[in-house]
Amino acid sequence: IKLLTQKLKIQRFFMSKEGTLAKNTIIYAIGNFGSKILSFILVPFYTYYLSTNDYGYFDLITTTVSLLVPIITFQIYDGLYRYLLDSKSDTESANIISNSFFITIRNLTIFSVGYLIFVQFKNFRYEYLILLQIDFSILSGLWAQIARGLRRNVEYSVSGILSTVVILGSNILFITVMNLRVGSLIISNVLSAVVMIIYLNRQLKIHKYIRFKLNSKIIKKKLIIFSIPLIPTVISWWFMNVSDRYFLAFYKGVEANGIYAISNKFPAILVMLNTIFTLAWQESAITEYDSKDRNKFYTKMFNVLMSLEFTAVIGLLAFTKFVMHFMVNAKFESAWMFVPFLYMGTIFNSFSSFYGTGYLSSKDTIGAFYTSVIGGIFNIIINIALIPIIGIQGASFSTMIAFLVMWLTRLWQTRKYFRIDIDLKRLIILSIISVLFIFTYYSNNKIIEIMMMILSVIIFVMFNRSLISKAVKFAKNKVRK
């Protein structure tokens, strides 16, 4: 009877709003964990085979591609996803998918022609491979958003796993056997995108949704009006996330950018988890936006997220130096110094994303534009002011402040969409603990470092007892089955 009661409780949980969010988070985690954690696992591999100059150059390529994609696509991904969630029939879905596809192909064709003309006058390394990476990144991103919009989250996750396997295998083959260096990293990204497109198209028959007779100026206009305001938003996020690389390359050289890129691999662990949660949260927040207990649900989820974010950073601060010593080649070893502010920036980044879902839910994307631009301006000003003086640390500090400003701005502005009652006592306590851990992070005392490790585990358990308890009960139930 006890076992049956536990099973019923778990079933009711997964049928609830929190349960749906948890289920989607697990599905997205399966698909995204591999690809996100891969960039971290491959750090020793990259730092061994690539010079700081090579890795810094590839990081600039990736950074530039991430800037160009939203501009080329008009950020149509978000409009596609938002309207697909509201779709009530296959015909309606086909209308949205077809017109999103037509917009993307038109823009991609114009860009590719312009790019090919440009490279005839301005030569740089891997110019044609870079174009392939841009083209296939955009197409694979479109296919992935179609899968999400159709609520085919399992297929979306499997495509992420396949992409990870391709990147891992091709990187090892091209770098160690064929000695292609930076070119191998670009080719691996292209191949993974191609595999993702093929798989999703085969499973979802996406090509059947694309019908030329459905070409509609009205639908295109609706999608573009929704998506266009998000272009500055994404660009501002780009400024806060990656523009630091350009400032570092300009003021301190490409080698400094290579070290900074390795520093960012460690916060990437938390970014990975945040991305997974955000993917699931977007669907839940949009679905529950019109419900009566929306504010209560949003409040509960944010306070859970807040505890997880801070305690995760506290744990990462405790273990980073120890782990980095074994994972990173000596020429990148100084990267450990620049991690703490990047960790804190990741916390505020996740809070901004949580609140930013309100803009998608309400279909009012102008607010996202204003708050992102404000954060981007802060990032640029602090970069220009600090990088020439304190170098790489100035870049990490600017990232933290920019995301903090963006979160606080969104906290104030989104009150017209929903109201979240933040647990201020918990926020203050966790903030103080985080600051103390940052101070002790820079000590070279091994005893203090060991104490930090033990204490961080205790803190994580203390502040996440309820969540851990539910996870343990769920795991036990699965084992008994």
N, C-alpha and C positions, 0 to 999 in steps of 0.2 A: 504493500500500500504506500509506503514511504517513497519507494522508487517511482511508482506510478504518479504520485503527487509531484515529485521533482520534475518528471517528464512533462507533465501538464503545465507546470510553471514555466518551463523553458519554451514550450510550444506557444504559450500565451505571450511570452516576452518577444519571440520572433514575429508574432503577428501584430505587435504594438508598433507605434511610431519609432520608439527607440530600437526595437528589434529589427525593423526594416533597415534602419540606418546601420546597425551593427552587421546585418547580413550583407548589405551592399559594400560596407567597408571591407569585410572579409574577402568578398569576391574581387574587389579592386586590388586588395593587398596581394592576392595570389598572382594576378596578372602584372602588377606594377613593381612588386617587391624585387623580383629578379633584375629587371632592367635598371631600377634605381640603385639597388645595392651593388650592382655590377661596377658602376663607376667608382665605388669605394674599394671593392675587392681588387680591382685592376690597378690601384695606385702603386703598389710595389712593382708591378710589371711595367707600367709607364715610366716610373722614375728610374728604373734600371736600364731600359732600352732607349729612352728618349732623353735628349739634353734639355736643360731648362729653356733654351731658345726654341727648340722644336715644339715642346709642349706648350710654351707660351704662344707660339704662332697658331697651333691648332685651337687653342682656347679662344683666340681672337676670331678665328673662322666660325666656331660654334656661336660665339657671341654675336657676330654680324648676322648670321643666319637667323638667330632668334629675334633680331631686330626687324629683318626684312619680311619674315613670314606674315605678321599681322598687317603690315602695310600692303603687301601684295594681295592678300586675301580679303582685305577690308574687315578682317576679324569676323568673317561670316560664320565661322565655327560656332560662335556663341548664339547667333541668331538661329542657325540651323538646329542646335540642340534645344534651345528654349521653345521654339515653335513645334518641334517634333514631340516634345513631352505633352503638348496640348492637343496633338493630332488625334482624331477620333476614328479615322479610317485609312485604309491603304492608299486610296486616291489622294487624300489630304497629305499623307506622308510623301507620296510620289511628287506632288506639287512642290513641297518644301525642298526635298532632296534634289529634284531636277533643277530648280532655279538656283539653288546654292551651288550645284555643280557647274552650271553655265557661267555664273559669276566668277567662280574660281578659275575655270579654264580660260575664260576671256582675259582675266587679269594676268594669269600665269603666262599666256602666250605673249602679251604685250611686254611683260617684264623680260622674258627670255630673249626676245628679239633685241630689245634695248641693251641687255647685258652682253650679248654676242657682238654688237656693234662697239660697245664700250671697251671690251677686252682687245679689240684690234688696235686700239690706241694706248691702252694702259695694261702692260703685262705684269702679272704677279704669279706666284707659285700656285699650281693646282687650280687654275681658273676654271677649266672645263669640269673638273670633278666637283668643284664648289657649286656650279650651276646644277649639276645632277642632284647634289644633296639638297639644294633648295627646292627643286621641282618635286622630288619624291617625298621630301619631308612634308610638303604642303598636301600632296595627294593622300599620303598615309594618314595625316592628321584629319583630313576630311572624312575618310573612310572610318576612322576610329570614332569621330563624333557622331556619325550616322549610326554606328552600332550602339553608342550610349543613348542617343535620342530615341532609338527603337526599343530601348530597355533590354537590349541583348548584352547584358553585362558580362555574362560568362564568356561569350565569344570575344568580347573586347579584351577580357583578361587573358584568354588563351593566346590571342594575337600578341600581347605583351610578352608572354613567355617565349613564343617562337622568335620574336625580335631579339630577345636577350640571348638565346642560344646562337643565333646567327652572328650577332656582334662578338660574342665571346670566341666562337670558333674561328671566325674570319680574322679577328685581331691577332690571335695567336699564330695563325697560319701566315698572314701577310707580314707581320713584324719579325717573327723569329726565323721563318723559313725563307721568305722572299725579300726581307729587309727593305720594305717599302716605306717605313717610318711614318711620317704624317699622312702620306697618301693612303696608307692602309686604314687609318682611322676614318677617313672620309668614305672610302669604298665600303667599309663595314657598315657605316650608317646608311648608305644607299641600298645595300643588299637587304638590310633588316627592314627598311621601308617597303621594298618590293615584296618581300615575303609577307609582311603584314597586309598589304593590299590584296594579294592573291588569296590569302586565307580568308579574310573577311568577305571578299567578294564571293568566294565559293560557298561559304556558310550562310551568308545572308542574302545572296543573289541581288546585291546592290545595283548591279547594272540594269535589272528589270524595273527598278524605281525611276531610272533616268529615261525620260521620254521627251523627245524634241517637240512634240505637239503641246506639251505643257508649259513651254516657254512663255512666261507672263511678266510683263513690265510691272504690273501691280504687286505681285508677290515679291519680285526682285526689289522693288522700292521699299516694301515693308521690311524685308530682311536687312537691307542696307541701312535704313533709318535706325533700326534697332542696333546694328553692329558697328556702324561708323563711330559713334561716340566712344566705343571701347578701344579704338585704335590708339588714341592718346593715352588711354588708361594702360594698355599693354606696354606701350613705349615707355611710359613713366615707370612701370614695374621693371622694364628692361634697364632703365637708367639706374634704378636702385639696386638691382641685382648684379648687373654685369658691366655697366659703363665704367666702373672703377678700373677695369682692365685697361681701357683706353687711356685714362688719366695716368695710370701707373706706367704704361708703355711709353707715354709721352715724357713724363717727368723723370722716371727712374729706369726705363729700358725694358725690353721684352723679358729679360731674365727675372726681374722683379715680378712681372705678371705671371710667370711660370710658378714661382713660389706661392704667390697669392692664390693661384688656381688650385694648388695642392691644399692650401689652408681651407678653401671652400669645400673640399671633398668631405671633410669631417662634419660640418653642419649639414652637408647633403644627406646624411643619415636621417636627420630630423625633417629636412625638406621632403624627403621621400615619404615619410609617414604622414606629413601634412598634406601632401598632394593626394595620397590615397584617401585620407579622410575628407578632403575638400570635394573630390569627385563624388563620393557618396553623399556628402552633406548637401551639395547643390540639388540633387534629386529630391531629398527629403524636405529641404527648406522650401523648394518650389511647390511640392505636392501639398505641404501643410500650411502654405502661406495664408489661405483663406479660412483656416480652421479657427474655432473660438478660443482654444487654449494655446494658440500659436506662441504668445509671449512666454508662457510657462515652459513650453517645450524648448524654445530657443534659449531661455535662461539656463535650464538644466544642462543642455548640451554644451553651452559655452563654459560654464563653471567646471564641467568635467574636462573639457579641452584645456582650460587654463591650468588645472592641476597637473595634467599629463605633460603639458609643454614645459612648465617650469621644472618639474621633478626630473624630466628627461634631460634637460640641459644641465641640471645639477649633477646627474649621473655622468653625462658626457664630459663635463669639466673635470670630474674626478679621474676618469680613465684615459683621457685623450693623450696626455704626454707619454704615458706608459705604452699605449698601443702604437703611437706614432713612431716611437723609438725602433720598433721592430718592422714597421710597414714601409717607412719612407727612407729612400736612399740619402746618404749623408749630404749630397749637394742640395737637397730640399729640406734639410733638418730644421732650419730656422722657421719653417711654416707654423710650428706649434705656438709661436708667440702671438699670432694674429687671429687665433680661433675664438677666444671668449666673446668679443663684441659681435662676431658673426653668429655665434650661438644665440645671443640675445636678440639680434636682428631677426633671426628665424622665428623666435617666439612672436614678436610683433607682426611679422609677415603673416603668420597663421591667423592671428587675431583679425588682421585687416581682411584676409580672405573670407573668414567667417562672416564678418559684418558685410562684406562686399556682395555676398549672395543676395542680400536684400534688393540690390539694384536689378539683378536678373529676375528675381521673383516678382517684383512690381513692374517689370518691363520699363523701368525708368533708368536708363543707363547714363544719363547726363551727370548724375551725382558721382558715379564712379570716375568719370573724366576729371572733375574738379579736384577730388581728393587725391587722385593719383598724380596729377600735375603738381600739386602742392608738395607731396612727398618727393617727387623728382627734382623740383627746384632746390629743396633743402639738400638733397644728395649732391647735386652739382656744386652748390656753393661751398659745402663742407669739404668736398674733394679738392676743389681749387685752393681752398685756404690751408688745408692740412697736409695733403700729399707732398708738396714741395718741402715741408718742414719735418714731418715725422714719417714720411714714406708710406709703406704698406699699412701700418697701423691706422693712418688717416683714412684709408679706403674702408677698412673694416668698421671704424667708428662712424663714418658717414652713412654706411648701410644701416647700422643699428638706429641712428637718430631719424633717418628718413622713414623707416617703417614704423617707428614709434609715433612720429608726427601723423603719418597716414592713418594709423589705427585710431588715434585720438580724434582726428577730424571726422572719420567715418562714424565713430561712436556718437559724436554729437549730431551728425547730419542724418543718420538712419533712424533717429527717433520717430520720424514721420511714417516709417514703414513698420517698425516693431520696437518693443522696449525690452531690454535685457537688464535684469537686476544682478549686477556683478557682486560676487562675494568679496567685498572690499577688505575685510579682515584677512581672508586667505590670500588675496592678491598682495597685500602689504607684507605679510609674513614670508611668502615665497620670494618676493622681490629682495627683501633683506638677506635671506639665506643665499640667494643667487649672487648678490654683491660680495658677500663674505667668501663664497667659493671662488669668485674671480680673483680676489686679493690673494688667497692661499694658492691659487693656480700658479702664480709667478714665483712661489718659493721653491727653493732647490733642496728642501728638506724631505728626505725619503720617508721618514716617520709620519710627517704631516700628510704626505701624499697617500700613504696607506690608510691613515685615519679618514681622509676624505672619501676614499673608495668605500669603506665600510659604512660611514655615515650617510653617503648618498643613497645606498641601497635601503637603509632604514627609513630615510626621508621619503623615498619613492613609495615604499609599502604603506607608510603612515597616511600619506595624502591620497592614496588610490585604493584604500582598503575595499570599498564597495565594488569597484570595477574588477579588482583582482578576484574577489569572492565570486562574482558572477562568472568570470572566465574559468575559474577552477571548477565550479559546479557544472558548467557546460562541458568542459573537457572530461570530467568524470562520467557524465551521462553518455558521452560518445564512446568512452572506453568500455562501459558496461554493455553497450549494444554489440 
